């Protein structure tokens, strides 16, 4: 017996598109509808009548596709999404993309096939075919959280870290650091490119250069943070301070510094984007830029439910803040926070 995947393969479309055709969704192009129905006829496909009828009703389930479940930022984000969804009468099905675009699209496809009412996505890259198709088809309400894909008409709930990065550079400059390097995230992600550009602009305000050798390309994973830091430390003139644009890359940087018998901050200062509870307990505690992760998840759920219920959901931008500890050469004890506006 033919399956819906067989129909999709024969018609050259996604399973989600076949589902929309079978449910008479108006967003499907006429030529696509004709091709899918021809494949249905040729294969003798018969959809389950009970399952098909259920597709017209709400399932009270939301899909959440996150970039890396092992990253503490996304773990906390998922927890806040679940809590807010439950409070609004929804359950959440989570897919972990593991920073792989192909796995991300698999999860998006699977969640849509399971008839979720809406989808929250933190894209692993900026060019996902499945996400683009889903957004433009309009059949499944969608909201981007943390990361987004430019050019798509999808609300975005995110943190703007520009002011907090400026605060960090001001802090490092005030401590006497002039040679400052950055471990960048993937340029294909909005957060990866945005954080590096904010850092570059903040350095320029103080007349500080950012030489090419002081920009290392990471992938938001600890191993890349260690690899990039090794390259920095091998330079004839290594940096005095390193800014890792996510927490896992910062931990990798710390591992490499310690493996060489060096100390933070005596030999090299270290700061991170994305504060995590562990940073308070490292030696020294890590100075970091903190996102309002819990509110980010809650606001994303509220925006998505607004869309599901026919409202006009708006994008939401929250502010990050600098949390000063002891990894950059600070002499004062204790933790201070600088709020950015």
Beta strands, then each sheet from edge to edge (+ up, - down):
strand 1: 61-66
strand 2: 91-96
strand 3: 118-121
strand 4: 141-145
strand 5: 155-160
strand 6: 180-184
strand 7: 215-217
strand 8: 241-244
strand 9: 269-273
strand 10: 287-290
strand 11: 316-319
strand 12: 321-324
strand 13: 336-339
sheet 1: 2+ 1+ 3+ 4+ 5+ 11+
sheet 2: 7+ 6+ 8+ 9+ 10+ 12- 13+
end
